[in-house]
Amino acid sequence: MNREWIVSGKVRAREVGDVFEIMIDGLTTQAKYYKPLVYEFFRKEWRGSRPSYGDYVVEIVMEHVGDPPWMDLDNLAKALLDAIKGYLFHDDAQVARLLVERKEGERERITIRVFPRV
């Protein structure tokens, strides 16, 4: 269990108990930008738990400052699920509950929380 953030560029992640938290600084309207960014972070930097089987809950929150970016949240979710597949769970078919939310925040970022469904 790694309570400290592992940071590389715009991506940071940590593991607290059964919860994986990932933060991505900054926003772009191109959802496809996030897949290689997060995938490379996990491939090069992540030394935490390995993927397991079972059902998972994934919560994705996109925080923006001012007007929200013109981006389809479903495309963002798909890109991020593809990026973490194989690192936090084996297949995105294991996602039993998915929450994707856009809200105004203090800074532009994306937060992802992944944990087993109880």
N, C-alpha and C positions, 0 to 999 in steps of 0.2 A: 504494500500500500504506500503510495507516494503522495504525501500531503503537500509537498512543495511543488510549485509550478515548474514545469519543464518548458523553457522558452526558446523559440527559434524564429526570428523575424517577426512576422505579424501573428503567429500562432503560438498559443501556450496551452498546456493541458496538465491536468493532475487527476489523481485518483484518491478519493476519500471514502474508505469503506467499499461499498459496492457501486458507488457513484463515480462516473467519469465526467469531468467537466472540461470543455474545450472552449477557448475564447479566441476570436479572430478580430483583430483591430482593423477598423476602416470598413467602408462599404463601396461596392460597385454595382451597377445595374446588370452586369453580366454574371449570371449565376454560375456559368461554366468556369469562371475564374477560380472559384473556391475548391473545386474538386482536386486539381493538381496541387494546389497550395497545401491543403490539409493532408492529402495522400502522401506527399513528400515529407511532411512533418512526421507522420507516423512511420514511414519507411526509414527515415534517417535518425530520428531523435527518440522515439517512444521506446521505453524499456519497461513499461508497466505490464499489467496482466495480458495474457493472451486471450484470443476470442473463445467464447464458450457457446454452448447450445442453450435453448430455452427462450422464453419470451422476454422482450425488452420494451421499455418505455423510452421514447426519445422526445425531448423537449428542445425546440429551437426557437430562440428569441432574437429577432433582428431589431436593434436599437438604432434610431436615427435622430439627428438634430435638425430641426426645421421641417420642411416638407419631406414626406417619405419618398424614398427613391422609387422610380417606376420599375418594379420588379415583381414577377409572378412568384409568390411564396412557394407554390408547388414545385417550380423549377429549382428554387434554392434548396428545398428539402431533398429533392432527388439527388442533386449534385453532392450535398453533404452526406447523405446516406451512402452513396456510392463510394465516397472518399474514406469513410470509417469502416465500411464492410471489410471483413477480413482482419481487422485489428481489434474491434470491440465486440463484434459478433460475426458469425460465419456468413450470414446471408441476410439481406434486408427483409426477407420474408419473416424473420424472427421479430420484427417490430410489430408488437400487438397494440400499441397505443402511440400515436404520433400527434404532438401538439406543435404547431408552427404559428408564431405570433409576431406581429410588427407593432412596435410601440415607440413613442418618443422617449429619449433618454438623455443622459448628460454627455455621452460620447457615441460615436458611430462604431458599432461592433456587433458581432454575432456571438451568442452564447449557446452552447449545445450541452445538454445534460443527458446522460445515458445511464440507465440502471435497470436491473432485472425487475420484471413484473411479478408482483407477489400474488 
